[in-house]
């Protein structure tokens, strides 16, 4: 597996990161994930812009100018040996004394790697609903993902693929995805805010809806609306648009990927740039 660490491309087993790195000790870092389609990173600039926002909101200085990030991503793609790799980028606050207080002099640690693409989920998946137990700044793509890990484990325990998270009986997002519902031919998705990470594919779906003449509302979605939806979609950059065919053991719509999902899924690759 190809990796990059603080200025060098190398094999993953040759990476050595200090145990005093704040990413290891405190989960004090952010990350970004982008797939590569046909040799091109999916929505590269949107991903890099989101990485910059996460760094700013976490008060970690961006270690690289834009052109350097592009060199890292292109270098990983060239060295991956995979036709469609997934690129993982991570920046931590760096090595500093083990104290909760932030050391402003610490140099950020940059780590990146390629991964094979995930398995296709176009046949539809099962999901459960669960209370959102995460922190209140989910708009930061933080490496501190223990609540997400536990929520996805809970989904697995129920033989489901994803947990759709509820706050005050309203949908926030999935443990590792954004959520759309379709009802009466109109899409709805929870609005941007600190309760969710605004996904890149989420934004693409909203763009697609505007061009295709499909209504798409960014608004509060209640648990009752979720349960009664004609279609439920989960979106993420690595998975695309995934149809949910059962929710909490109950069939969603006809219990198979819906016609609106097929229309959007078939067109997604055309929206790579």
C-alpha positions as CSV (number, residue, x, y, z in Angstrom):
1,X,0.0,0.0,0.0
2,X,1.4,3.4,-1.0
3,X,1.7,6.1,1.7
4,X,3.0,9.6,2.2
5,X,4.5,10.9,5.4
6,X,5.8,14.4,6.0
7,X,7.3,15.0,2.6
8,X,8.1,11.4,1.5
9,X,6.3,8.7,-0.5
10,X,7.0,5.3,0.9
11,X,5.4,1.9,1.6
12,X,2.9,1.9,4.5
13,X,5.0,-0.5,6.6
14,X,7.9,2.0,6.4
15,X,5.9,4.9,8.0
16,X,7.0,5.8,11.5
17,X,4.9,8.2,13.5
18,X,5.8,9.3,17.0
19,X,3.7,7.9,19.9
20,X,3.8,11.5,21.2
21,X,1.9,12.7,18.2
22,X,-1.3,14.4,19.4
23,X,-3.3,12.6,16.8
24,X,-2.4,9.3,18.6
25,X,-2.7,10.6,22.1
26,X,-5.8,12.9,21.8
27,X,-7.3,12.3,18.4
28,X,-6.2,15.8,17.8
29,X,-6.4,16.0,14.0
30,X,-8.6,16.0,10.9
31,X,-8.8,14.0,7.8
32,X,-10.3,13.8,4.3
33,X,-11.2,11.0,1.9
34,X,-11.6,11.2,-1.9
35,X,-12.2,8.5,-4.4
36,X,-10.5,8.4,-7.8
37,X,-12.6,7.7,-10.9
38,X,-10.9,7.2,-14.3
39,X,-7.6,8.5,-12.9
40,X,-9.3,11.8,-11.7
41,X,-10.0,12.6,-8.0
42,X,-13.7,13.0,-7.5
43,X,-14.4,16.7,-6.8
44,X,-10.8,17.3,-5.8
45,X,-11.2,21.0,-5.1
46,X,-14.3,20.5,-2.9
47,X,-12.4,17.9,-0.8
48,X,-9.3,20.1,-0.4
49,X,-11.5,23.1,0.5
50,X,-13.3,21.0,3.2
51,X,-9.9,19.8,4.6
52,X,-8.9,23.5,4.9
53,X,-12.2,24.3,6.7
54,X,-11.7,21.4,9.1
55,X,-8.1,22.6,9.8
56,X,-9.3,26.1,10.4
57,X,-12.1,25.1,12.7
58,X,-9.8,22.8,14.6
59,X,-7.3,25.6,14.9
60,X,-4.5,23.6,13.2
61,X,-2.4,25.4,10.7
62,X,-2.6,24.1,7.2
63,X,0.9,22.7,6.5
64,X,0.8,22.9,2.7
65,X,-0.2,25.4,0.0
66,X,-2.8,24.2,-2.5
67,X,-0.3,23.2,-5.1
68,X,1.6,21.0,-2.6
69,X,-1.6,19.1,-1.8
70,X,-2.2,18.5,-5.5
71,X,1.3,17.0,-5.7
72,X,0.6,14.7,-2.8
73,X,-2.7,13.4,-4.3
74,X,-1.3,13.0,-7.8
75,X,1.8,11.3,-6.5
76,X,-0.3,8.8,-4.6
77,X,-2.5,8.1,-7.6
78,X,0.6,7.4,-9.8
79,X,2.1,5.1,-7.3
80,X,-1.0,3.2,-6.2
81,X,-1.1,0.6,-8.9
82,X,-4.9,0.7,-8.6
83,X,-7.3,1.7,-11.3
84,X,-9.6,3.5,-8.9
85,X,-7.9,4.1,-5.5
86,X,-9.3,5.9,-2.6
87,X,-7.1,8.7,-1.2
88,X,-6.9,9.2,2.6
89,X,-5.4,12.5,3.9
90,X,-4.8,13.2,7.6
91,X,-3.3,16.1,9.4
92,X,-2.7,16.1,13.1
93,X,-1.4,18.9,15.4
94,X,1.9,17.1,15.5
95,X,4.3,16.0,18.3
96,X,4.0,18.0,21.5
97,X,4.1,17.5,25.2
98,X,1.3,15.4,26.6
99,X,-0.9,18.2,27.8
100,X,-4.5,19.1,27.0
101,X,-3.4,22.7,26.3
102,X,-2.5,23.4,22.6
103,X,1.2,24.0,21.8
104,X,1.1,26.6,19.0
105,X,4.7,25.8,18.0
106,X,4.0,22.1,17.1
107,X,4.6,21.2,13.5
108,X,1.6,19.4,12.0
109,X,2.0,15.8,11.0
110,X,0.9,14.9,7.4
111,X,0.0,11.4,6.6
112,X,-1.7,10.1,3.5
113,X,-2.3,6.7,1.8
114,X,-4.2,4.9,-0.9
115,X,-6.8,2.2,-0.3
116,X,-8.8,0.0,-2.7
117,X,-12.3,1.1,-3.4
118,X,-15.1,-0.4,-1.2
119,X,-17.5,-3.0,-2.4
120,X,-20.5,-1.9,-4.4
121,X,-23.8,-1.4,-2.5
122,X,-26.1,-0.6,-5.4
123,X,-28.3,-3.6,-4.6
124,X,-29.5,-1.7,-1.5
125,X,-28.6,-1.9,2.2
126,X,-30.3,-2.2,5.6
127,X,-30.1,0.6,8.1
128,X,-31.2,1.2,11.6
129,X,-32.0,4.4,13.5
130,X,-30.0,5.3,16.6
131,X,-29.7,8.2,19.0
132,X,-26.9,10.5,18.0
133,X,-24.2,10.3,20.7
134,X,-21.5,12.3,19.0
135,X,-20.1,15.7,20.0
136,X,-21.6,19.0,18.9
137,X,-19.1,19.9,16.1
138,X,-19.8,17.3,13.5
139,X,-19.0,19.8,10.8
140,X,-15.3,19.2,11.6
141,X,-14.0,16.0,9.9
142,X,-12.2,15.0,13.0
143,X,-10.2,11.8,13.5
144,X,-11.9,11.4,16.9
145,X,-14.4,8.9,15.6
146,X,-15.1,6.6,18.6
147,X,-18.8,7.4,18.7
148,X,-19.1,6.7,15.0
149,X,-17.3,3.4,15.3
150,X,-19.6,2.3,18.1
151,X,-22.7,3.3,16.2
152,X,-21.6,1.4,13.1
153,X,-20.8,-1.6,15.3
154,X,-24.4,-1.3,16.7
155,X,-25.7,-1.3,13.1
156,X,-23.6,-4.4,12.3
157,X,-25.0,-6.2,15.4
158,X,-28.4,-5.7,13.9
159,X,-27.1,-6.9,10.6
160,X,-27.5,-3.5,9.1
161,X,-25.0,-1.5,7.0
162,X,-25.5,2.0,8.5
163,X,-26.9,3.7,11.5
164,X,-29.0,6.8,10.7
165,X,-28.6,9.2,13.6
166,X,-31.4,11.1,15.3
167,X,-31.3,14.2,17.5
168,X,-34.5,15.3,19.2
169,X,-36.4,12.9,17.0
170,X,-35.0,14.5,13.8
171,X,-32.4,13.1,11.3
172,X,-28.8,14.4,11.6
173,X,-26.9,12.1,9.2
174,X,-25.5,8.6,9.1
175,X,-22.6,7.4,11.2
176,X,-20.5,7.6,8.0
177,X,-22.8,9.2,5.4
178,X,-25.4,11.9,4.7
179,X,-29.1,11.1,4.3
180,X,-31.7,12.0,1.8
181,X,-35.3,11.0,1.7
182,X,-37.7,11.0,-1.3
183,X,-41.4,11.5,-0.9
184,X,-43.8,12.3,-3.7
185,X,-40.9,12.8,-6.1
186,X,-39.3,15.5,-3.9
187,X,-36.0,15.1,-2.1
188,X,-35.2,16.4,1.4
189,X,-32.0,16.4,3.4
190,X,-31.1,17.9,6.8
191,X,-29.6,21.4,6.5
192,X,-26.0,22.2,7.0
193,X,-24.8,23.0,10.5
194,X,-22.7,21.7,13.3
195,X,-24.9,18.6,13.6
196,X,-23.6,17.1,10.4
197,X,-20.6,17.0,8.1
198,X,-21.7,18.5,4.7
199,X,-20.6,15.7,2.4
200,X,-19.2,16.3,-1.1
201,X,-21.6,13.8,-2.7
202,X,-24.4,15.4,-0.7
203,X,-23.6,18.7,-2.5
204,X,-23.4,16.9,-5.9
205,X,-26.9,15.4,-5.4
206,X,-28.3,18.9,-4.6
207,X,-26.7,20.2,-7.8
208,X,-28.0,17.4,-9.8
209,X,-31.5,17.9,-8.5
210,X,-31.5,21.6,-9.6
211,X,-30.3,20.7,-13.1
212,X,-32.7,17.8,-13.4
213,X,-35.7,19.7,-12.2
214,X,-36.3,17.6,-9.1
215,X,-37.3,19.4,-6.0
216,X,-34.7,19.2,-3.2
217,X,-35.3,20.8,0.2
218,X,-32.6,21.4,2.8
219,X,-34.7,21.3,5.9
220,X,-35.4,19.4,9.1
221,X,-36.4,15.8,8.5
222,X,-38.3,14.1,11.3
223,X,-38.0,10.5,12.3
224,X,-41.6,10.0,11.2
225,X,-40.8,11.3,7.7
226,X,-37.8,9.0,7.5
227,X,-39.9,6.0,8.4
228,X,-42.6,6.9,5.8
229,X,-40.3,7.8,2.9
230,X,-40.7,6.4,-0.6
231,X,-36.9,6.2,-0.9
232,X,-34.0,6.7,1.5
233,X,-30.5,7.4,0.2
234,X,-27.1,7.4,2.0
235,X,-24.4,9.5,0.3
236,X,-20.6,9.5,0.7
237,X,-17.7,10.1,-1.6
238,X,-16.4,6.5,-1.5
239,X,-19.9,4.8,-1.9
240,X,-21.7,7.3,-4.1
241,X,-25.5,7.2,-3.6
242,X,-26.6,4.1,-1.7
243,X,-30.3,3.1,-1.5
244,X,-31.7,1.9,1.8
245,X,-34.2,-0.9,1.3
246,X,-35.0,-1.7,4.9
247,X,-35.0,0.6,8.0
248,X,-35.3,-0.9,11.5
249,X,-36.4,-4.1,9.9
250,X,-39.2,-2.5,7.9
251,X,-39.3,-2.3,4.1
252,X,-38.6,1.1,2.5
253,X,-40.9,1.7,-0.4
254,X,-41.1,-1.4,-2.5
255,X,-38.1,-2.9,-0.7
256,X,-35.8,-2.3,-3.6
257,X,-33.8,0.6,-5.1
258,X,-36.3,3.2,-6.2
259,X,-36.6,4.8,-9.7
260,X,-35.4,8.2,-8.5
261,X,-32.3,6.6,-7.0
262,X,-31.6,4.9,-10.3
263,X,-31.9,8.2,-12.2
264,X,-29.4,10.0,-10.0
265,X,-27.0,7.0,-9.5
266,X,-26.7,6.5,-13.3
267,X,-25.7,10.1,-13.7
268,X,-23.3,10.5,-10.8
269,X,-20.1,9.7,-12.7
270,X,-20.8,12.6,-15.1
271,X,-20.5,15.0,-12.2
272,X,-17.0,14.0,-11.2
273,X,-15.4,17.4,-11.7
